[in-house]
């Protein structure tokens, strides 16, 4: 699952990728407790989406699917940092 555990990213768009098991159904994805399943497109054996991360700090991405053998769940905790101001130049 991407982002990777304990990954640091800048606030803004974060690409997420979820590996899907063979024979899965009912993909459900939550980001910080809210349903974001509609942001993900399935392409072969994975689902990919872009998360609009608006605040710095810790975040959690959770995914679950149903499989012939039962439900499978995975999650990842990662963090974002605020964007630093643009560097000042000698003329600004």
Backbone torsions as a table, in degrees:
resi	resn	phi	psi	omega
1	UNK	NA	136.5	173.1
2	UNK	-117.1	143.6	4.6
3	UNK	-65.6	163.5	-179.0
4	UNK	-77.4	156.7	177.6
5	UNK	-57.1	134.3	178.8
6	UNK	64.2	15.8	177.7
7	UNK	-64.8	144.1	172.7
8	UNK	-106.3	129.2	178.1
9	UNK	-132.5	162.7	173.3
10	UNK	-81.1	149.6	173.4
11	UNK	-55.9	140.4	-178.4
12	UNK	134.5	-150.8	-178.7
13	UNK	-77.7	128.5	177.7
14	UNK	-122.7	123.0	178.4
15	UNK	-78.9	132.2	178.9
16	UNK	-119.2	140.3	179.8
17	UNK	-135.0	131.6	-177.6
18	UNK	-123.0	122.3	174.8
19	UNK	-74.5	135.3	-176.4
20	UNK	-110.8	136.6	178.0
21	UNK	-75.0	156.4	176.9
22	UNK	-62.5	135.9	176.5
23	UNK	78.6	16.1	-178.3
24	UNK	-71.6	161.8	169.3
25	UNK	-149.6	165.0	173.2
26	UNK	56.9	58.9	174.8
27	UNK	-67.8	126.9	175.0
28	UNK	-126.6	130.0	-177.9
29	UNK	-128.2	131.4	175.7
30	UNK	-122.1	139.8	175.1
31	UNK	-122.1	118.2	-177.5
32	UNK	50.6	39.3	175.2
33	UNK	87.3	-5.6	179.0
34	UNK	-106.6	144.0	-178.9
35	UNK	-70.3	121.2	177.1
36	UNK	-124.5	20.5	-177.0
37	UNK	-54.1	-37.1	-178.1
38	UNK	-67.1	-12.6	178.7
39	UNK	-83.7	-8.3	-172.9
40	UNK	-103.7	134.6	175.4
41	UNK	-109.1	132.2	178.6
42	UNK	-88.2	131.4	179.3
43	UNK	-138.3	96.6	-178.6
44	UNK	69.6	-124.9	-175.9
45	UNK	-91.8	17.9	178.4
46	UNK	-148.3	163.2	173.5
47	UNK	-120.2	139.8	-177.7
48	UNK	-134.0	141.4	178.2
49	UNK	-154.5	167.7	178.8
50	UNK	-114.4	124.6	179.5
51	UNK	-97.5	128.2	175.5
52	UNK	-88.3	98.2	-177.0
53	UNK	-92.7	111.6	-172.6
54	UNK	-96.7	-5.3	-177.6
55	UNK	-139.1	148.8	176.6
56	UNK	-75.9	149.6	176.1
57	UNK	130.2	-169.1	-178.4
58	UNK	-77.6	146.8	179.9
59	UNK	-140.7	156.8	177.9
60	UNK	-132.3	132.2	173.9
61	UNK	-112.8	126.6	-177.9
62	UNK	-126.4	133.8	178.3
63	UNK	-129.7	144.9	174.6
64	UNK	-142.3	149.0	176.7
65	UNK	-141.5	157.6	170.6
66	UNK	-97.1	141.2	176.4
67	UNK	-131.7	165.4	176.9
68	UNK	-55.7	-26.8	180.0
69	UNK	-91.2	0.7	-178.8
70	UNK	124.8	-177.0	-179.5
71	UNK	-77.0	145.6	174.3
72	UNK	-126.0	140.3	-178.8
73	UNK	-131.0	149.3	174.1
74	UNK	-149.8	151.7	175.2
75	UNK	-147.8	161.1	176.4
76	UNK	-141.1	138.5	174.2
77	UNK	-104.5	131.2	177.2
78	UNK	-144.2	173.9	-177.1
79	UNK	-134.9	154.0	175.2
80	UNK	-122.3	150.8	177.1
81	UNK	-112.2	147.1	175.6
82	UNK	-66.6	152.4	177.7
83	UNK	-72.1	137.6	176.6
84	UNK	-83.1	152.4	179.5
85	UNK	-61.7	154.8	177.2
86	UNK	-61.1	143.0	179.8
87	UNK	-63.4	143.0	178.2
88	UNK	-83.1	143.5	177.0
89	UNK	-103.5	169.4	-177.9
90	UNK	-61.9	-25.8	-177.8
91	UNK	-93.1	2.0	-177.2
92	UNK	-110.6	NA	NA
